[in-house]
Amino acid sequence: MIGKILGKRYEIIEKVGGGGMALVYKAKCNLLDRFVAIKILKDEFMHDDEFVRKFRRESQAAASLSHPNIVNIYDVGIEEELERKIHYIVMEYIDGKTLKQLIVEKDKIPIDESIEYLSQIGSALSTAHKNGIIHRDIKPHNIMITKDNRVKVTDFGIARAATSSTMTTKSDVLGSVHYFSPEQARGGYTDDKSDIYSLGIVMYEMVTGKLPYRGESPITVALKHVQEDIVPPSNLNPNIPPGFEKIILKSVQKRQADRYKNIDELVEDLKLVRVNRKIQDIDTDNGFDDHTRIIPAIGPEDEEMNIKNNPKKTRNKKGGKKEIILGVLLAFLLVAGIYIGYSNFFSNEEIVVPNIVGKQEAEAETEIKGLGLEFRVIDRVRDSEYDAGQIISQEQAADSKVKKGYPIGVTVSSGKNAVEVPRVINRSFDDAKRMIEAEGLNVGLVDYEESDDIPIDVVISQDPGGNSEVDPSTRINLTLSKGKEVSYVDMKSLIGLTLSQAEGEIERMGLQIGETRVEPNEDVAEGLVFWQSYEAGTEIESDTAVDLYISSGPLEDQPEEDTPPEEESPEDGATPPEDSVESPISFTLTPLQDQDQTIIKIARRQDGEEKVVYNKVHLKTDGEVSINLEGKPGAQFDIYYNDIYQTTIQ
């Protein structure tokens, strides 16, 4: 791939990483002259329609999010060459390290530094969750830390909008097993609390340097997430503040309902933690890699096999036989009591779950309740395949067996009349407006942000994001670039400086040197500045060009270029002709009153020649100025203010 150009603009420079589904390259955008990261689907998956959909879902999910701690998605495309299709996503290039690399380098992350990173991660997830997007693959490998310690959450490769079916209906689940939530391991319903569980595992690893669950295979590790209690992190690092440990333990509860209600609550608790303790060294060996991979969903047979192979569960080292016997007795009494009250629920009767996908909601509800099961609607979403009211998916797979009264969760279609939002990022506003209106939608709020990289009036972000489906009445909000931030400087006086001195001052002020001209001047010595295009004290934009006039000395010192031949003297006693004698002429002029100084220049046209006969700087406080010159009858005098023609006097 090195040297290849995608989309006629992205030139691939080097490989920088990769995961289970894709490889990541650093590239140069030749259109906008900036570095970007390009994620390219691996060749072995490019003919797999399911994987292609998951890969493209990353761009659709992340492109709709705008947050400083979420990697920006710029573009998505397909490059075709012969029989090969290259699926790629163009995103923000991050110059930094993954959180996993930092954990390995430091053994563990200090508590205060961990809280800072976790607060930023939490802020990013909060925005995603409020926009209906669950990441589903939170792990240190997908969290970048820039050189200025800013967090960037990336890789929404298996993220899914919560408004679509979030139920894993296949026998395989996708993700990184060390950070799986129990519901992901079971192939069950996932929500924002699944991200909270994974973040809890990340917290555990950050402050202890170790993962809570290890095993010889991914299945073994996934089973531990489902069955085994986590070893308190303080057992590995006794210097962890108790409050911080409570945050971790609450985040990794097996039941979703026992975790934090939302990510914002977790972030608020992090703010309460105060750290002032030394952290001891902990080994960070993982056992095997944590790339996102496909593993079979855990079934009852897997759990039974794990119990047989591991008859001894994790127990308190201080516990003894008496405590075990007492615990068993209490458990027996509890189960007996529950059995008496809810004997029907705990009966051995098993019911085969029917396939209700595609059926109307009322029909499906009647069928489920008729079998003695509970019918529960989890979500209602638009779908391109199912009409309004049809069942899109069911929580419990068809032909599986459940006990009487078991709830069957379903997702119901709310109709097909959704409109797909065009992706208009990196388009001009006029193009974006045309594309949006072509789909029957309208532009909503238009905001502007400063950008050093994106040209003026080009779309930086959009809401809702490209490729998402919305109601026809939805307005698409756009954020446009207003270009580079503009700064201003106060102009200094350059009058009386040499040209080199003036140029130095102009550069120090962040301005540009404009046109320089040499003109005669009565009051300023040769080689010195006597006029500048912006007066001292004026506030002007940086990088503005400043013009200068340099004095060539007084007029009388200027040699005449063409000295006319001397005229023959008239005979003694003869009177010269009147039109050959110069006589005095006076002008009364007033300098400009809206400027501190005015260069008054007078050019005389006489005997077919034009000559500057007056050139002087006057202040506006001078008031009326009387100027005495000489000229022959018929001579014309052109008046200039600051080199701009004003009038002619004859």
C-alpha positions in Angstrom: 0.0 0.0 0.0 3.0 2.4 0.5 2.9 5.1 -2.2 -0.6 4.2 -3.4 -3.0 7.2 -3.8 -6.6 6.6 -2.7 -9.5 8.8 -3.8 -7.1 10.7 -6.1 -5.9 12.7 -3.0 -4.7 10.5 -0.1 -1.0 9.3 -0.6 -0.1 6.5 1.8 3.2 7.1 3.5 3.7 4.4 6.1 1.9 1.7 8.2 1.4 2.8 11.8 -0.8 0.0 13.3 -3.5 -2.6 12.8 -6.1 -4.6 14.6 -8.3 -7.6 14.0 -10.3 -6.1 11.1 -8.1 -3.4 9.6 -4.7 -1.9 9.0 -3.9 1.7 9.8 -1.6 3.9 7.6 -0.3 7.4 7.8 -1.1 9.4 4.6 -0.8 12.8 3.1 -4.0 14.6 1.9 -2.7 16.3 -1.3 -5.8 18.5 -1.5 -5.7 20.1 1.9 -2.0 19.5 2.5 -2.2 17.7 5.9 -1.5 14.3 7.4 -4.3 11.9 8.0 -4.8 8.3 9.2 -6.4 5.8 6.9 -7.9 2.6 8.1 -8.1 -0.1 5.4 -10.1 -3.3 5.7 -7.9 -6.4 5.6 -8.0 -8.3 2.3 -9.4 -11.5 3.9 -12.6 -9.6 4.9 -13.3 -7.5 1.8 -15.6 -10.1 0.2 -17.4 -10.7 3.5 -20.5 -8.5 3.3 -21.1 -8.7 7.1 -17.6 -7.5 7.9 -17.9 -4.7 5.2 -21.1 -3.5 6.9 -19.4 -3.5 10.3 -16.4 -1.6 8.9 -18.5 1.1 7.2 -20.6 1.3 10.4 -17.5 2.7 12.1 -17.5 5.8 9.8 -21.3 6.2 10.1 -21.2 6.1 13.9 -18.1 8.2 14.5 -18.7 10.8 11.7 -21.9 11.9 13.5 -20.0 12.8 16.7 -18.2 16.0 17.3 -16.1 16.1 20.5 -12.5 17.1 21.3 -11.8 13.6 22.8 -13.2 11.6 19.8 -11.1 11.1 16.7 -12.6 13.0 13.7 -13.7 11.1 10.7 -13.0 13.0 7.4 -14.0 10.7 4.6 -15.0 7.1 3.6 -14.5 5.4 0.3 -13.9 2.4 -1.9 -11.0 2.1 -4.3 -11.4 -0.5 -7.0 -8.4 -2.0 -8.8 -8.9 -5.1 -11.0 -10.9 -7.6 -8.9 -9.9 -6.0 -5.6 -12.0 -3.5 -3.6 -10.1 -1.4 -1.0 -12.5 -0.2 1.7 -11.1 2.7 3.6 -11.9 5.4 6.2 -10.0 8.6 6.4 -9.6 10.1 9.9 -7.7 12.5 12.1 -4.0 11.6 12.4 -3.0 11.4 16.1 0.7 11.9 17.0 1.0 10.0 20.2 0.7 6.6 21.9 -2.1 4.2 22.9 -3.1 4.0 26.5 -1.9 0.3 26.3 1.6 1.4 25.4 1.7 3.9 28.3 0.5 1.2 30.7 3.3 -1.2 29.5 5.9 1.6 29.7 5.0 2.7 33.2 3.8 -0.6 34.6 0.8 1.3 35.9 -0.6 4.8 35.6 -0.4 7.1 38.6 -3.9 7.7 40.2 -4.1 11.5 39.5 -3.0 10.9 35.9 -5.5 8.0 35.5 -8.3 10.2 36.7 -7.4 12.9 34.2 -7.4 10.4 31.3 -10.6 8.7 32.6 -12.4 12.0 32.9 -11.7 12.7 29.2 -12.7 9.2 28.1 -15.9 9.6 30.1 -16.7 12.9 28.5 -16.2 11.3 25.0 -18.5 8.4 25.9 -21.1 10.7 27.4 -21.4 12.5 24.1 -21.6 9.2 22.2 -24.2 7.7 24.5 -26.4 10.9 24.4 -26.3 10.5 20.6 -27.5 6.9 20.8 -24.1 5.3 20.0 -22.6 2.5 22.1 -18.9 1.9 21.4 -18.8 -1.8 22.4 -15.1 -2.1 22.2 -13.6 0.1 24.9 -10.0 -1.0 25.6 -6.6 0.8 26.1 -5.7 -0.1 22.5 -8.5 2.1 21.2 -7.6 5.1 23.4 -4.9 7.4 22.0 -2.9 9.9 24.2 -1.4 12.8 22.4 1.9 14.5 23.3 0.0 17.2 25.2 -1.9 14.5 27.2 -5.2 14.9 25.4 -7.3 11.7 25.1 -8.7 10.6 21.7 -11.2 7.7 21.7 -11.0 5.9 18.3 -12.1 2.7 16.6 -15.9 2.6 16.4 -15.6 -0.5 14.3 -18.2 -2.5 16.2 -20.2 0.5 17.6 -23.9 0.4 17.0 -26.5 3.0 17.3 -28.8 2.3 20.2 -31.7 3.2 18.1 -31.0 0.1 15.9 -31.0 -3.5 17.1 -28.4 -3.9 19.8 -29.1 -7.5 20.3 -26.5 -10.0 19.1 -28.6 -12.6 17.3 -25.8 -14.7 15.9 -23.8 -17.4 17.6 -20.6 -15.2 17.5 -19.8 -12.0 19.2 -17.2 -9.5 18.2 -14.8 -7.6 20.5 -11.7 -7.9 22.8 -12.2 -10.6 25.3 -10.2 -9.1 28.2 -12.6 -6.1 28.3 -15.9 -7.9 27.4 -19.0 -7.2 29.5 -20.8 -10.3 30.7 -23.7 -9.5 28.4 -21.4 -9.3 25.4 -19.9 -12.7 26.3 -23.3 -14.2 26.4 -24.4 -12.6 23.1 -27.0 -10.6 25.0 -28.5 -7.1 24.9 -25.9 -4.4 25.1 -26.3 -0.7 26.1 -24.3 2.2 27.5 -23.6 0.2 30.7 -21.7 -2.3 28.6 -19.2 0.5 27.8 -19.1 1.3 31.6 -18.1 -2.3 32.4 -15.3 -2.2 29.8 -14.1 1.1 31.1 -14.1 -0.4 34.6 -11.7 -3.1 33.3 -9.6 -0.4 31.7 -9.4 1.4 35.1 -8.4 -1.8 36.8 -5.5 -2.3 34.4 -4.4 1.3 34.6 -3.9 1.4 38.3 -2.8 -2.2 38.9 -0.9 -2.9 35.7 -2.7 -6.3 35.4 -5.9 -7.5 33.8 -8.5 -9.0 36.3 -9.2 -12.1 34.2 -6.7 -14.3 32.3 -7.0 -17.7 30.7 -5.5 -20.1 28.1 -8.1 -19.2 25.5 -10.6 -16.4 24.7 -13.5 -18.6 25.8 -11.9 -19.2 29.2 -11.5 -15.5 29.8 -15.0 -14.7 28.6 -16.4 -17.3 31.0 -14.6 -15.7 33.9 -16.3 -12.4 33.0 -19.6 -14.2 33.4 -19.0 -16.4 36.4 -16.1 -15.1 38.6 -16.0 -12.2 40.9 -13.2 -9.7 40.3 -10.2 -9.6 42.7 -10.3 -6.2 44.4 -7.6 -4.0 42.9 -6.4 -3.0 46.3 -5.2 -6.7 46.7 -2.7 -5.9 43.9 -2.1 -2.3 44.8 -2.9 -1.4 48.4 -2.2 2.3 47.8 -5.4 2.7 45.7 -7.7 5.1 47.4 -10.8 3.3 48.8 -13.1 5.7 46.9 -11.4 4.9 43.6 -11.7 1.2 44.3 -15.4 1.6 44.8 -15.7 3.3 41.4 -14.0 0.4 39.7 -16.0 -2.3 41.5 -19.3 -0.6 40.9 -18.4 -0.3 37.2 -17.7 -4.0 36.7 -20.8 -5.5 38.4 -22.2 -8.5 36.5 -25.7 -7.2 36.3 -26.1 -4.1 34.1 -28.6 -2.6 36.6 -26.0 -2.7 39.4 -23.5 -0.5 37.5 -23.6 3.2 37.2 -26.8 4.5 35.8 -24.8 6.5 33.2 -21.3 7.5 32.4 -21.8 11.0 33.8 -22.4 9.6 37.3 -19.1 7.8 37.0 -17.2 10.9 36.0 -18.7 12.9 38.9 -17.5 10.2 41.4 -14.0 10.4 39.8 -13.9 14.2 40.6 -14.3 13.3 44.3 -11.3 11.1 44.5 -8.1 12.8 45.9 -4.8 11.1 45.5 -1.5 11.5 47.5 -0.1 8.0 47.6 2.9 6.0 46.2 2.1 3.2 43.7 4.0 0.0 43.9 5.2 -1.9 40.8 3.0 -4.6 39.3 3.7 -7.0 36.4 1.8 -6.2 33.2 2.0 -9.4 31.2 -1.3 -10.1 29.4 -0.9 -13.7 28.4 -2.1 -13.2 24.8 -3.0 -10.3 22.5 -6.1 -8.2 22.8 -7.0 -7.6 19.1 -10.6 -7.4 18.4 -11.6 -10.9 17.4 -14.7 -13.1 16.8 -15.3 -15.7 19.4 -18.4 -18.0 19.9 -21.0 -16.6 22.3 -21.0 -18.5 25.6 -23.7 -21.0 26.0 -24.9 -23.1 29.0 -22.7 -26.0 27.9 -19.6 -23.7 28.2 -20.5 -22.6 31.7 -21.1 -26.2 32.8 -17.8 -27.3 31.4 -16.1 -24.5 33.2 -17.6 -25.5 36.5 -16.5 -29.1 36.0 -12.9 -28.0 35.1 -12.8 -25.5 37.9 -14.7 -26.9 40.9 -13.0 -24.6 43.3 -14.3 -21.0 43.0 -12.4 -18.0 44.1 -12.9 -17.7 47.8 -11.8 -15.6 50.7 -8.4 -16.9 51.9 -9.5 -16.3 55.6 -12.7 -18.4 55.2 -12.9 -21.9 56.7 -15.2 -24.9 56.5 -17.6 -23.5 59.1 -18.2 -20.4 56.9 -18.7 -22.5 53.8 -21.2 -24.8 55.6 -23.1 -21.8 57.0 -23.2 -20.2 53.5 -24.6 -23.3 51.9 -27.2 -23.6 54.6 -28.3 -20.0 54.2 -28.4 -20.4 50.4 -30.6 -23.5 50.8 -33.0 -21.7 53.1 -33.2 -18.7 50.7 -33.9 -20.9 47.7 -36.5 -22.8 49.6 -38.3 -19.6 50.5 -38.2 -18.3 47.0 -39.4 -21.7 45.7 -42.5 -21.6 47.9 -43.4 -18.1 46.8 -42.6 -18.4 43.1 -42.9 -22.1 42.3 -44.3 -21.5 38.9 -41.3 -19.4 37.9 -38.8 -22.1 39.0 -40.7 -25.0 37.6 -38.8 -27.4 35.3 -41.2 -26.7 32.4 -39.2 -25.4 29.4 -40.8 -23.6 26.5 -39.4 -23.5 23.0 -39.2 -19.9 21.8 -40.9 -19.4 18.4 -39.5 -17.3 15.5 -41.5 -14.1 15.5 -39.2 -11.9 13.3 -41.2 -10.4 10.5 -44.6 -10.8 12.3 -46.7 -7.9 13.3 -46.4 -6.7 16.9 -49.9 -7.6 17.9 -49.7 -11.1 16.4 -46.2 -11.7 18.0 -47.4 -10.5 21.4 -50.4 -12.8 21.3 -48.3 -15.8 20.3 -45.6 -15.1 23.0 -48.2 -14.6 25.8 -50.1 -17.6 24.7 -47.0 -19.7 25.5 -46.8 -18.3 29.0 -43.9 -16.0 28.3 -43.6 -12.2 28.7 -43.6 -10.0 25.6 -41.3 -6.9 26.0 -40.6 -4.2 23.4 -36.9 -3.1 23.8 -36.8 -0.5 21.0 -38.6 0.9 18.0 -36.4 2.0 15.0 -36.7 2.7 11.3 -35.6 -0.2 9.1 -35.2 -0.4 5.3 -36.5 -4.0 5.2 -39.4 -4.1 7.6 -42.7 -2.2 7.5 -44.0 -0.3 10.5 -45.1 -2.7 13.3 -43.1 -5.7 12.2 -40.6 -7.4 14.5 -37.0 -6.7 13.4 -35.2 -8.9 15.9 -35.9 -10.9 19.1 -33.7 -11.1 22.2 -34.0 -14.8 22.7 -33.1 -16.9 19.6 -35.8 -19.0 17.9 -35.9 -22.7 19.0 -34.0 -21.9 22.2 -35.6 -23.1 25.4 -36.6 -20.9 28.4 -38.7 -21.3 31.5 -42.3 -20.1 31.8 -42.6 -16.4 32.4 -39.3 -15.6 30.7 -39.3 -12.1 29.1 -38.8 -12.1 25.3 -37.4 -8.7 24.2 -38.0 -7.5 20.7 -37.1 -4.6 18.4 -40.1 -3.2 16.4 -39.9 -1.4 13.1 -41.3 2.2 13.1 -41.4 2.3 9.3 -39.3 2.6 6.2 -39.8 6.3 5.3 -36.4 7.5 6.6 -34.1 9.6 4.5 -30.4 8.9 4.3 -28.3 12.0 5.2 -25.6 12.8 2.6 -22.1 13.1 3.9 -21.0 16.7 3.2 -17.9 17.1 5.4 -15.0 18.8 3.4 -17.6 20.1 0.9 -18.1 23.8 0.3 -21.3 25.3 1.8 -22.9 25.7 -1.6 -22.2 22.0 -2.5 -23.4 20.8 0.9 -26.6 22.8 0.6 -27.3 21.4 -2.8 -26.6 17.8 -1.7 -28.8 18.1 1.4 -31.7 19.7 -0.6 -31.4 17.0 -3.3 -32.5 14.5 -0.6 -35.5 16.5 0.3 -33.9 17.8 3.5 -33.0 21.3 4.6 -30.0 23.0 6.1 -30.5 23.9 9.8 -28.2 25.9 12.0 -24.9 27.1 10.5 -22.1 27.7 12.9 -18.4 28.7 12.3 -15.2 27.6 13.8 -11.6 28.7 13.2 -9.3 26.3 11.4 -5.7 26.4 10.2 -6.2 23.5 7.8 -9.7 23.7 6.3 -10.5 26.5 3.8 -13.1 29.2 4.6 -16.8 28.1 4.1 -15.9 24.4 3.9 -17.9 22.0 6.1 -16.0 20.9 9.2 -18.8 18.8 10.8 -22.5 18.0 10.4 -25.3 16.9 12.7 -26.9 14.4 12.0 -23.9 12.7 10.5 -23.6 11.4 7.0 -25.2 8.1 6.0 -27.5 8.2 9.1 -31.3 7.9 8.5 -33.6 10.6 9.6 -37.2 11.9 9.3 -37.8 14.0 6.1 -38.4 17.0 8.3 -35.0 16.8 10.0 -32.8 19.9 9.5 -29.0 19.2 9.0 -26.9 21.5 11.2 -23.5 22.5 9.7 -20.3 23.8 11.1 -18.2 25.7 8.6 -14.6 26.9 8.7 -13.9 30.5 9.0 -10.3 30.1 8.3 -7.2 30.9 10.3 -7.5 33.0 13.5 -6.9 36.6 12.7 -4.6 38.7 15.0 -4.1 42.5 15.1 -1.1 44.7 15.9 -0.7 48.4 16.7 1.3 50.2 13.9 4.5 51.9 15.1 6.0 55.1 13.6 8.8 54.4 11.0 9.4 58.0 10.1 13.1 58.9 10.3 14.3 55.3 10.1 16.6 53.9 7.4 15.0 51.4 5.1 16.7 48.4 6.7 15.7 49.6 10.2 12.1 50.1 9.0 12.0 46.6 7.4 13.2 45.1 10.7 10.5 46.8 12.7 7.9 45.7 10.2 8.9 42.0 10.5 9.0 42.2 14.3 5.4 43.5 14.3 4.4 40.4 12.2 3.7 42.6 9.1 4.9 42.4 5.5 7.0 44.8 3.6 5.1 46.4 0.7 6.1 48.8 -2.0 9.1 51.2 -1.4 9.6 54.3 -3.4 12.2 57.0 -3.4 11.0 60.6 -3.6 12.5 64.1 -2.9 11.6 65.6 0.4 12.4 69.0 1.8 12.5 68.0 5.5 13.8 64.5 5.7 17.4 63.6 5.0 18.3 61.3 2.1 17.9 57.6 2.8 15.3 58.0 5.6 11.6 57.1 5.7 9.3 60.1 5.4 5.9 58.4 4.8 4.2 55.0 5.7 0.9 53.7 4.3 -0.5 53.1 7.9 -0.2 55.8 10.5 1.3 55.1 13.9 -1.2 53.8 16.4 -3.5 52.3 13.8 -4.7 48.7 14.6 -4.1 46.6 11.5 -4.3 42.9 10.7 -1.2 40.8 11.0 0.6 40.0 7.7 -0.6 43.2 6.2 1.8 44.9 3.7 3.1 48.3 4.6 4.3 50.7 1.9 7.2 53.2 2.5 8.5 56.4 0.9 12.2 57.0 1.2 13.6 60.5 0.9 16.2 61.3 -1.8 16.9 64.7 -0.3 15.7 68.3 -0.9 14.5 69.3 -4.4 17.3 71.8 -5.0 19.9 69.0 -4.6 18.3 66.9 -7.4 20.2 67.1 -10.7 18.0 67.8 -13.7 18.0 64.9 -16.1 17.7 67.1 -19.2 19.1 70.6 -19.0 17.7 72.6 -21.8 20.3 74.6 -23.9 20.9 78.1 -22.7 18.8 80.6 -24.7 20.6 83.4 -26.4 20.7 86.6 -24.3 18.6 89.3 -25.7 20.4 92.3 -27.1 21.3 94.9 -24.6 18.4 97.0 -23.7 15.9 94.6 -25.3 12.9 93.4 -23.2 12.5 89.5 -23.1 9.1 88.1 -24.2 6.5 87.9 -21.4 6.0 84.1 -21.9 9.6 83.4 -21.2 9.8 85.0 -17.7 8.8 83.0 -14.6 6.8 84.9 -12.0 5.8 84.0 -8.4 2.6 82.1 -7.8 1.1 81.2 -4.3 -1.0 78.3 -3.2 -3.0 77.9 0.0 -3.6 74.3 0.8 -5.0 72.4 3.8 -3.6 69.0 4.9 -6.1 66.1 5.3 -7.9 66.3 8.6 -8.7 62.6 8.9 -5.0 61.6 8.9 -2.1 62.7 11.2 0.1 63.5 8.2 -0.3 64.4 4.5 2.4 64.4 1.8 1.6 67.4 -0.4 3.3 67.0 -3.8 3.1 69.6 -6.6 4.2 68.8 -10.2 4.6 71.7 -12.7 3.9 71.2 -16.4 5.7 73.9 -18.4 7.4 74.2 -21.9 6.3 70.6 -22.6 8.1 69.3 -19.5 6.8 67.9 -16.1 8.8 68.4 -12.9 8.1 67.9 -9.2 8.6 71.4 -7.7 7.2 70.7 -4.2 7.1 67.6 -2.0 6.7 67.9 1.8 5.0 66.2 4.8 2.5 68.3 6.6 0.7 67.5 9.9 -3.1 68.0 10.2 -2.3 70.5 13.0 -0.5 72.8 10.5 -3.8 74.1 9.4 -3.7 76.1 6.1 -0.3 76.0 4.4 0.9 78.8 2.1 3.2 77.5 -0.7 5.2 79.9 -2.9 6.4 78.7 -6.3 7.3 80.2 -9.7 6.0 79.5 -13.2 5.7 81.0 -16.7 2.4 82.2 -18.0 0.2 79.1 -19.0 2.1 76.7 -16.6 -0.1 74.1 -14.9 0.4 72.8 -11.4 -1.0 69.3 -10.5 -1.7 68.8 -6.8 -1.3 65.4 -5.1 -2.2 64.4 -1.5 -0.4 61.2 -0.4 0.3 60.5 -4.1 -3.3 60.7 -5.0 -4.3 63.4 -7.6 -6.5 66.1 -6.3 -6.7 69.1 -8.8 -4.8 71.2 -11.3 -4.2 74.9 -10.9 -3.2 77.1 -13.9 
